[in-house]
């Protein structure tokens, strides 16, 4: 059976919750706004209730601070509120915590080509996904 899917893109600045008037529930939620531990975790917590049962929540950049951001001079271990993630687990840590707390199997897609060169690179930006 085929189901139609109506796309809905919601672009919010970090720290904002889904609009209260947003009565919809989604088949798919993609988290790729903030990259600090607190920001990723809070976005996942905020949008999980908006995801339909059986829906997919996914995101990008499943890495620790040392698996990519640091090499690009980025400081993802600094949370949006100025505190520092001493574990340096950033996106990977937040996603792992969330999936563990909700007993959800996490799927990781490795091997994406490096965006700038198009070549395979040591520092890849894996995508993650989990089903509600």
Secondary structure, DSSP 8 states (H G I E B T S, - for coil): -------------TT----TT----EEEEEE-S--SHHHHHHHHHHHHTTEEEEEEEEES----GGGTTGGGT--TTB-TTS-B-TT--HHHHHHHHHHHHTT--EEEE-----TTT-S--SS---EEEEE-
